[in-house]
Amino acid sequence: MKQKINCIVIHKREKTLNCLISFFLKYEKFHLIPFDNSMSEFPKVLFKNDVEIVFIETDTLNNPFLNLLNVVLPETIVVAISGKQKFASECYGANIADFLLRPISENRLNLCAEKIMKEVLKKRSFAKDAEDRYEINEPLTGYQNPKYIFVNDLKCSVKILFSDIICIERTDNVSIFFLENSDNVSTPTRLSKLLEKLSAYNFARINRSQIICLDRVKYIKRNILTIDGKEFTVSRNYIGVLKKIRQLKIK
């Protein structure tokens, strides 16, 4: 592995924290980032240190740190730690990579470490592929004339100007066009199919559930894009989008 894996621990018991600190001091492939369990500082720590794994001690999936993590960096690998065996079954199917039952044995920690290292390598490989796909030779330019797409909603085909599209979001098996000058339009068409038609006009996917118009990006801060006063998060698997945006030039 070329670089260490940055991780943080959100704990309820000092004993849990000390156990993980002791383990990772021996496991040189991990870099434990100091964190004081401050909710307000949580996003800053994640972005500043490019955290790839979060160990969280919790007995419920409705945890404020988990909820915030799913919004800010849904691609981050999460390992849940709990003293309740029945909580393990709740973790399956959720955004949890592994479950550690207290008291945690060193053998179980070793198995967990090997598992999540493979997950990290896989995600890094996807991110590299995404960046390579977004490599371009010429700077992009905005569209000169209004162009449009016909989208099938539940009743008919709707004409949508590219210049009106702020973003497209996939939720509950429906893709929603958020538009500037008219009502939002919903369609069952998947984002991957829509992107086939829109990618040539400076649209790009930034995470599993959103496509944005790159021409509309006003600010970039780390992996947060601001469009019309709203913030959009670029997930690690689509980080090549940031490189593409920075290649846009104003003529």
Secondary structure as GFF3:
##gff-version 3
##sequence-region A 1 251
A	DSSP	beta_strand	5	10	.	.	.	ID=ss1
A	DSSP	alpha_helix	14	26	.	.	.	ID=ss2
A	DSSP	beta_strand	30	32	.	.	.	ID=ss3
A	DSSP	alpha_helix	42	48	.	.	.	ID=ss4
A	DSSP	beta_strand	53	57	.	.	.	ID=ss5
A	DSSP	alpha_helix	64	72	.	.	.	ID=ss6
A	DSSP	beta_strand	77	82	.	.	.	ID=ss7
A	DSSP	alpha_helix	87	91	.	.	.	ID=ss8
A	DSSP	beta_strand	98	101	.	.	.	ID=ss9
A	DSSP	alpha_helix	106	133	.	.	.	ID=ss10
A	DSSP	beta_strand	148	152	.	.	.	ID=ss11
A	DSSP	beta_strand	157	161	.	.	.	ID=ss12
A	DSSP	three_ten_helix	162	164	.	.	.	ID=ss13
A	DSSP	beta_strand	165	171	.	.	.	ID=ss14
A	DSSP	beta_strand	174	179	.	.	.	ID=ss15
A	DSSP	beta_strand	185	187	.	.	.	ID=ss16
A	DSSP	alpha_helix	191	198	.	.	.	ID=ss17
A	DSSP	three_ten_helix	199	201	.	.	.	ID=ss18
A	DSSP	beta_strand	203	207	.	.	.	ID=ss19
A	DSSP	beta_strand	210	213	.	.	.	ID=ss20
A	DSSP	three_ten_helix	214	216	.	.	.	ID=ss21
A	DSSP	beta_strand	219	221	.	.	.	ID=ss22
A	DSSP	beta_strand	224	227	.	.	.	ID=ss23
A	DSSP	beta_strand	230	233	.	.	.	ID=ss24
A	DSSP	three_ten_helix	236	238	.	.	.	ID=ss25
A	DSSP	alpha_helix	240	246	.	.	.	ID=ss26
###
